[in-house]
Amino acid sequence: MIRRVGPVPQRGRSYRLRHGVYALLPLEGSLLVTLQHEPEPELQLPGGGIDPGESPLRALYREVMEETGWSIANPVRLGAFRRFVYMPEYDMWAEKLCTIYTAQPVRQICDPTEPGHTPLVIDAVTAASELGNEGDRMFVSRWVRQA
């Protein structure tokens, strides 16, 4: 069973299943995260949706590059959570099935290619309390305790 975080699904509302992959990226004793500026500023683990026909790992490499400009290596799956949210950029209600990986940031190749993202390196303890969703905070907190 995959743990649900955040609000419970609303009765009578239809949710579209959306698979996504996200990366916990340790860098020099801190974490590489992304600041997404729209619809409101939010710190996030880099990642996002898996496109049709795309493998989860291919999506992870692509999403990290799009949101941070960094290449990564050695992804390892940590676990998953699900949450029920409204996604304004798609004008849809979604059941997001979020799979979390840890990976090694290798080097920054370019600026983020997805508009509205700024890569930041922040303290892991700060990330555990400041990331924008409960699931991301849960995985970072676990990682901090094990580190």
DATABEL-V780217 format. One record per backbone hydrogen bond with DSSP energy under -1.0 kcal/mol. CO is the residue of the C=O (numbers start at 1). NH is the residue of the N-H. If there is no record, write none. Layout:
BEGIN
co->(CO;CO)
nh->(NH;NH)
END
This chain:
BEGIN
co->(3;10;16;18;19;20;21;22;24;25;27;30;31;33;34;35;36;42;43;44;46;48;51;55;56;57;58;59;60;61;62;63;64;65;66;69;69;71;73;76;79;81;82;83;85;87;87;87;92;93;94;95;96;97;98;99;100;100;101;102;104;107;116;118;120;122;123;124;126;126;127;133;134;135;136;137;138;139;140;141;142;143)
nh->(82;13;95;97;50;99;48;101;103;32;30;27;122;120;44;118;42;36;132;34;23;21;54;59;60;61;62;63;64;65;66;67;68;69;114;109;110;106;104;102;100;98;5;96;94;90;91;92;87;16;85;18;83;20;81;22;78;79;24;76;73;71;37;35;33;31;127;128;129;130;131;137;138;139;140;141;142;143;144;145;146;147)
END
